[in-house]
Every structure is written in structure tokens, then in C-alpha cells.
Amino acid sequence: MKFENVSCSECGNSFGAGDHGYSSCQSHREEQLKFANHGGYSDIEPFEVIRWVSAKTIEIREMDATRDESVKMEFVAGGFAGHCVNQRDQKWNIVSNEHRPVIRIRKSGTKGWQDRHGRRFSLSQKPIKFYDYNF
């Protein structure tokens, strides 16, 4: 750790040893979030936070998700090949996979969290997987 004791300029809270301090409470509140979910059009893929590099840079890794077969998806005629009427009921078993590569995302003032390819991520308390059967 670079510094023996870091703190927040806004609230004055002290956080012990760390690599950086905080200019606002929003920054240290975000660091309590353990997941970064990637929204790709209507699908969502779960990533876990591996390490906070700074208040604006995070290392993340994609998680493995397998569909919980206890929820049967119901399809009716319509759309291209059918319409899933209960897609919001889908459940997934999500687990960490240490063999996946670690990537960095950075916080942009106007676009939120993004990787170097422009893919956007939302920080969250839990990992989320969603597959849009109707797209």
C-alpha cells in the first residue's frame, strides 16, 4: 500500500492503509460493490470485481453462468421463431472462474464504466445474468 492512512475529502472518514484517498463519498461507496455486470443490448453478463486499482480503474473477470433448468421457459408462436412468455423468470447459477482473463474497466465522466473496447458495465451488489430469448 502506498499510504498508511487514506480518507475521504467529503465526509472525513478514514479507511486505513490504501493506494489512494477519495474525493467524494460516492467513490468509496462504489468500492463496496463486488460485481460489474455488462449490458450488451438486452443481454446481461456477470463479472466479478478482482481489484480496485484506483477510484476510476477496476480489474474485473467474467463469471461462468449456467441456466437453472428448474425453470422451464415457455414459448408460443410469434416473433422470428417463437416468443418466450416467461423470460423474466429465468434463473442462473453463477460462479467465479479463475481461468478467465482479468480485464480493466475505467470510469468516464459521461459514459460510466467501460472497457477499452467501449463495452459498458454497471456496478452491483450481486452478479446478474439475463438472456433475451425474444431478441
C-alpha positions in Angstrom: 0.0 0.0 0.0 1.2 3.5 -0.9 -0.3 5.3 2.1 -0.5 4.4 5.8 -3.9 6.0 6.1 -6.3 7.2 3.4 -9.5 9.2 3.9 -12.4 10.9 2.1 -12.3 14.6 1.5 -16.1 14.9 1.6 -17.0 13.1 4.8 -13.6 12.8 6.5 -13.9 9.0 7.2 -10.6 7.2 7.5 -10.1 3.9 5.7 -6.7 2.7 6.9 -3.9 1.8 4.5 -4.5 2.2 0.8 -3.3 3.2 -2.6 -5.4 6.3 -2.9 -7.8 8.5 -1.0 -11.3 9.6 -2.0 -12.5 13.0 -3.2 -16.2 12.2 -2.6 -18.3 9.7 -0.7 -19.6 8.2 -4.0 -16.2 6.9 -4.7 -15.8 4.8 -1.6 -19.4 3.6 -1.7 -18.8 2.2 -5.1 -15.8 0.3 -3.9 -18.0 -1.8 -1.7 -19.7 -3.2 -4.8 -18.3 -6.6 -5.7 -19.7 -7.1 -9.2 -19.7 -5.4 -12.6 -22.5 -6.5 -15.0 -22.0 -6.0 -18.7 -25.1 -4.9 -20.6 -24.9 -5.9 -24.2 -28.1 -4.6 -25.8 -30.7 -6.7 -24.0 -28.5 -9.5 -22.6 -26.5 -9.1 -19.3 -23.3 -10.9 -18.5 -21.8 -11.1 -14.9 -18.3 -10.1 -14.0 -16.7 -10.0 -10.5 -14.5 -7.2 -9.2 -11.0 -8.6 -8.7 -9.2 -5.4 -7.6 -9.7 -1.6 -7.3 -6.7 -0.1 -9.0 -7.9 3.5 -8.3 -11.1 5.3 -7.8 -11.5 5.3 -11.6 -10.0 1.9 -12.6 -11.1 -1.6 -11.7 -9.9 -5.1 -12.7 -12.7 -7.5 -13.3 -13.2 -11.1 -14.6 -16.1 -12.7 -16.3 -18.0 -15.3 -14.3 -19.5 -18.6 -15.5 -23.3 -18.8 -15.7 -25.3 -22.0 -16.3 -29.1 -21.8 -16.6 -31.1 -23.3 -13.7 -33.2 -26.0 -15.5 -35.8 -26.0 -12.8 -37.4 -23.0 -14.5 -38.9 -24.2 -17.8 -39.0 -21.5 -20.5 -42.4 -21.2 -22.2 -42.5 -20.4 -25.9 -45.5 -19.5 -28.1 -45.8 -18.8 -31.8 -44.6 -15.4 -32.8 -41.5 -13.3 -33.5 -38.8 -14.9 -35.6 -39.0 -18.4 -34.2 -41.3 -18.1 -31.2 -41.9 -15.8 -28.2 -40.8 -16.6 -24.7 -43.6 -15.5 -22.4 -41.8 -16.0 -19.1 -38.2 -15.0 -19.8 -38.2 -12.7 -16.7 -38.4 -15.9 -14.6 -35.1 -17.4 -15.7 -32.6 -18.3 -13.0 -28.8 -18.8 -13.3 -26.1 -20.5 -11.3 -23.2 -18.0 -11.3 -19.7 -19.0 -10.2 -16.3 -17.5 -10.3 -13.8 -18.8 -12.9 -10.2 -18.0 -12.1 -9.1 -19.2 -15.6 -10.9 -16.4 -17.4 -8.8 -13.3 -18.2 -8.7 -10.2 -16.0 -9.6 -7.0 -17.8 -9.7 -3.4 -16.7 -12.6 -1.0 -16.8 -12.4 2.7 -16.3 -14.9 5.3 -15.2 -15.7 8.0 -17.7 -17.5 11.2 -16.6 -20.3 10.9 -19.1 -20.4 7.2 -20.1 -19.9 5.4 -16.8 -17.7 2.3 -16.5 -16.2 1.0 -19.8 -13.5 -1.4 -21.0 -11.1 -0.4 -23.8 -13.5 -1.6 -26.5 -16.3 0.7 -25.2 -18.4 -2.1 -23.6 -20.4 -0.6 -20.7 -20.6 -2.1 -17.2 -22.8 -1.3 -14.2 -21.5 -2.0 -10.7 -23.8 -4.1 -8.5 -24.2 -5.9 -5.1 -24.9 -9.1 -7.0 -23.9 -10.8 -10.3 -26.7 -10.7 -12.9 -27.1 -12.9 -16.0 -30.0 -12.4 -18.4 -30.5 -13.9 -21.8 -33.1 -12.3 -24.0 -34.9 -15.1 -25.7 -37.1 -12.7 -27.7 -34.3 -10.8 -29.5 
